Amino acid sequence: MKYIFWLIWIVCFFIMLLYYGKRKHPILSAMLSMFCGVTTLIVCHLFGHSIGFTPQINFFNTMLSLTLGIPSIVLIYISTLI
């Protein structure tokens, strides 16, 4: 189960790299995604108790939200359900 989890993260990372590479402004697109991912992590951490999902703000979650953006928060939520 642990290897499947890591495999999902690696596949998502490469999908995001391909996505950013095909954009007209890849750096700007990546920065916007990073900002949205970290903002979503902080909002879910502060106000997520109403929906039952409060991810911790730690190095692992922060790096994932910086790398993948909002999809990382969705994957963290799904991994808590499993």
Number of C-alpha atoms within 10 A of each C-alpha: 6 6 8 9 11 11 12 11 17 12 11 17 16 12 13 18 15 12 13 17 14 10 12 9 10 15 12 12 15 21 14 13 21 21 16 17 25 24 16 18 27 17 13 20 15 15 12 14 11 9 8 10 16 17 19 14 15 8 9 10 18 19 16 22 25 22 22 24 25 20 16 24 21 13 17 16 15 10 10 9 8 5
